[in-house]
Amino acid sequence: MSTTIANTLSEKTKGFSIEESLAFLANEYKGKVVFSTSFGQEDQVIKALISTNELPITIFTLDTGRLFQETYDVFHKTLKKYKKEIKVYFPEATAVEKLLEAKGPNSFYDSVENRKECCFIRKVAPLTKALKGNAIWITGLRAEQSENRHNLDLFEYDAHFDIIKFNPLLKWTLKEVEDYLEKNNVPQNALHKQGFVSIGCAPCTRAIAEGEDIRAGRWWWESSHKECGLHQK
């Protein structure tokens, strides 16, 4: 049934600009449309579109407790520029305490299972809380970000979180994203100028070399599909 809704939304918004699609969703699902941001380049484009068009869409972020200072800096600059509230969700303190007591602060380097455990506590569980009761989840996913994301649709049903996901920048290239940010003077994470394309937690992110895959800097010590559980595809 929810897949049908995703298909229907795709038809209803065919030919719409991103701004028109966002406005349509905000009106169609009043109070139940949320946008998750990690302050990456794609997310900053969407944040600017929502804010400058004064759309009634809730914006939230996940503070894992292991973010770069540069991420907090762009968070602060974004708040000052757009004057729109960003809700913050933290991991449960008890779960983090138990993890560190049992396995130490860097257990994620030891195995994929340990890394996914850390991601679940710090990201997936808080996201579950943030999405609860909502109908539409807006993301900054792009098809060219990774092989896992090539087959995504503009609208799709996320069975794991039982929500319709909207990926407005799905077909955008990185250059289109960068051009929009520069043209509109949107705050950016300073790490992007240092070779960081996809930015997550500080101990799990590195800069990439020229020619490397966009996601190569995330969990670089692994050979897995390199997703944390927020996006199942």
C-alpha positions as CSV (number, residue, x, y, z in Angstrom):
1,M,0.0,0.0,0.0
2,S,2.8,2.5,0.9
3,T,4.6,1.7,-2.3
4,T,1.4,2.7,-4.1
5,I,1.5,6.0,-2.2
6,A,5.1,6.6,-3.3
7,N,4.1,5.9,-6.9
8,T,1.1,8.2,-6.7
9,L,3.3,11.0,-5.3
10,S,5.7,10.5,-8.2
11,E,2.8,11.0,-10.6
12,K,1.3,14.0,-8.8
13,T,4.6,15.9,-8.7
14,K,5.8,15.0,-12.2
15,G,7.1,18.2,-13.8
16,F,7.3,20.0,-10.5
17,S,10.4,21.9,-9.5
18,I,12.0,20.8,-6.2
19,E,10.5,23.9,-4.5
20,E,7.0,23.0,-5.8
21,S,7.4,19.4,-4.7
22,L,8.4,20.4,-1.2
23,A,5.5,22.9,-1.0
24,F,3.1,20.3,-2.2
25,L,4.2,17.7,0.4
26,A,4.1,20.3,3.2
27,N,0.5,21.1,2.3
28,E,-0.6,17.5,1.7
29,Y,0.9,16.2,4.9
30,K,0.7,19.1,7.2
31,G,3.0,18.8,10.3
32,K,4.2,15.3,9.2
33,V,7.0,16.2,6.8
34,V,10.6,16.1,8.1
35,F,14.0,16.7,6.7
36,S,17.1,15.1,8.2
37,T,20.4,17.0,7.8
38,S,24.0,16.2,8.5
39,F,25.1,19.6,7.1
40,G,26.7,18.0,4.1
41,Q,26.6,19.8,0.7
42,E,23.4,18.1,-0.5
43,D,21.6,18.8,2.8
44,Q,22.6,22.4,2.7
45,V,21.0,22.8,-0.7
46,I,17.7,21.4,0.7
47,K,18.0,23.4,3.9
48,A,18.3,26.6,1.8
49,L,15.3,25.7,-0.3
50,I,13.1,25.0,2.7
51,S,14.2,28.1,4.6
52,T,14.2,30.7,1.8
53,N,10.7,29.5,0.7
54,E,9.5,29.5,4.4
55,L,8.1,26.0,4.1
56,P,6.5,24.4,7.2
57,I,8.8,21.4,7.2
58,T,10.5,20.2,10.4
59,I,14.3,20.1,10.1
60,F,16.3,17.8,12.4
61,T,19.8,16.5,12.8
62,L,21.5,13.6,14.7
63,D,24.3,14.6,17.0
64,T,26.2,11.3,17.5
65,G,28.7,12.8,20.0
66,R,31.6,12.1,17.6
67,L,31.1,14.9,15.0
68,F,33.9,17.1,13.6
69,Q,34.1,20.6,15.1
70,E,33.8,21.9,11.5
71,T,30.3,20.2,11.4
72,Y,29.3,22.1,14.5
73,D,30.6,25.3,12.9
74,V,28.5,25.0,9.8
75,F,25.5,24.0,12.0
76,H,26.0,27.3,13.9
77,K,26.4,29.4,10.7
78,T,23.3,27.8,9.1
79,L,21.2,28.7,12.2
80,K,22.4,32.3,12.0
81,K,21.8,32.7,8.3
82,Y,18.4,31.2,8.0
83,K,16.9,31.7,11.5
84,K,15.0,28.4,11.3
85,E,15.0,25.9,14.1
86,I,16.9,22.6,13.7
87,K,15.8,19.9,16.2
88,V,18.6,17.8,17.6
89,Y,18.4,14.2,18.5
90,F,21.1,12.5,20.7
91,P,21.8,8.8,21.3
92,E,20.6,7.4,24.6
93,A,23.3,8.1,27.2
94,T,22.9,4.7,28.8
95,A,23.4,2.8,25.6
96,V,26.6,4.8,24.8
97,E,27.9,4.3,28.3
98,K,27.3,0.5,28.1
99,L,29.0,0.3,24.7
100,L,32.1,2.2,25.9
101,E,32.3,0.3,29.2
102,A,32.1,-3.1,27.4
103,K,34.2,-2.4,24.2
104,G,36.0,0.9,24.6
105,P,35.7,4.1,22.5
106,N,37.0,2.7,19.2
107,S,35.4,-0.7,18.9
108,F,34.1,0.1,15.5
109,Y,37.6,-0.4,14.0
110,D,37.6,-4.0,15.1
111,S,34.8,-5.5,13.0
112,V,31.9,-4.6,10.7
113,E,29.5,-5.9,13.4
114,N,31.0,-3.6,16.0
115,R,30.9,-0.6,13.7
116,K,27.2,-1.3,12.8
117,E,26.5,-1.6,16.6
118,C,28.0,1.8,17.1
119,C,26.1,3.3,14.2
120,F,22.8,1.8,15.5
121,I,23.2,3.3,18.9
122,R,24.4,6.7,17.7
123,K,22.4,7.1,14.5
124,V,19.7,4.5,13.8
125,A,18.0,4.6,17.2
126,P,17.8,8.4,17.3
127,L,16.6,8.5,13.7
128,T,13.8,6.0,14.6
129,K,12.7,8.4,17.3
130,A,12.9,11.4,15.0
131,L,10.8,9.8,12.2
132,K,8.1,8.4,14.5
133,G,4.6,9.6,13.6
134,N,5.7,11.4,10.4
135,A,4.6,10.6,6.9
136,I,7.4,12.0,4.6
137,W,11.1,11.9,5.2
138,I,13.2,14.2,2.9
139,T,16.8,13.2,2.3
140,G,19.8,14.6,0.4
141,L,20.6,11.2,-1.3
142,R,22.0,11.4,-4.8
143,A,22.3,8.4,-7.2
144,E,26.0,9.0,-8.0
145,Q,27.0,9.0,-4.3
146,S,27.4,5.2,-4.3
147,E,26.6,2.0,-6.1
148,N,24.0,1.2,-3.5
149,R,22.1,4.4,-4.4
150,H,22.0,4.0,-8.2
151,N,18.6,2.4,-8.2
152,L,16.8,4.7,-5.8
153,D,13.5,6.4,-6.8
154,L,12.5,10.0,-6.3
155,F,9.8,8.7,-3.9
156,E,10.0,5.4,-2.3
157,Y,8.7,3.5,0.7
158,D,11.2,2.8,3.4
159,A,9.8,-0.4,5.0
160,H,12.4,-0.3,7.8
161,F,11.1,3.0,9.2
162,D,7.6,2.7,7.7
163,I,7.7,6.1,5.9
164,I,7.7,7.6,2.5
165,K,11.2,8.9,1.5
166,F,11.6,11.8,-0.8
167,N,15.0,12.2,-2.5
168,P,14.7,15.6,-4.3
169,L,18.4,15.8,-5.4
170,L,18.5,12.2,-6.7
171,K,19.6,13.1,-10.2
172,W,21.8,16.0,-9.4
173,T,25.5,15.8,-10.0
174,L,28.0,17.0,-7.4
175,K,28.9,19.9,-9.6
176,E,25.2,21.0,-9.7
177,V,25.2,20.9,-5.9
178,E,28.4,22.9,-5.6
179,D,27.3,25.4,-8.1
180,Y,24.0,26.0,-6.2
181,L,25.9,26.5,-2.9
182,E,28.3,29.0,-4.4
183,K,25.7,30.9,-6.3
184,N,23.4,31.3,-3.2
185,N,26.2,31.8,-0.7
186,V,25.0,28.8,1.4
187,P,27.2,27.9,4.4
188,Q,29.4,24.9,3.8
189,N,31.5,22.6,6.0
190,A,35.2,23.8,5.7
191,L,36.3,20.1,5.4
192,H,34.9,20.0,1.8
193,K,37.8,22.2,0.8
194,Q,40.2,19.6,2.3
195,G,39.1,16.6,0.3
196,F,36.2,15.5,2.4
197,V,33.1,14.8,0.3
198,S,30.9,12.6,2.5
199,I,31.3,13.7,6.1
200,G,30.1,11.6,9.1
201,C,31.6,11.0,12.5
202,A,35.2,12.2,12.9
203,P,36.9,8.8,13.7
204,C,35.1,7.2,10.7
205,T,35.7,9.8,8.0
206,R,38.8,10.7,6.0
207,A,39.6,12.8,3.0
208,I,39.6,11.1,-0.4
209,A,42.2,11.2,-3.1
210,E,41.6,12.3,-6.6
211,G,39.8,9.6,-8.6
212,E,38.5,7.8,-5.5
213,D,34.8,7.0,-5.1
214,I,32.8,9.7,-3.3
215,R,32.1,7.4,-0.4
216,A,35.7,6.0,-0.1
217,G,36.4,8.2,2.9
218,R,33.6,6.7,5.0
219,W,34.6,3.6,7.1
220,W,37.7,3.4,4.8
221,W,39.0,0.3,6.6
222,E,36.0,-1.8,5.5
223,S,35.2,-3.5,2.2
224,S,31.5,-3.7,2.9
225,H,28.7,-1.7,1.2
226,K,29.5,1.2,3.6
227,E,26.1,2.1,4.8
228,C,25.3,2.8,8.5
229,G,21.7,1.7,8.6
230,L,20.0,5.0,8.1
231,H,19.4,4.2,4.4
232,Q,18.8,0.5,3.7
233,K,19.6,0.8,0.0
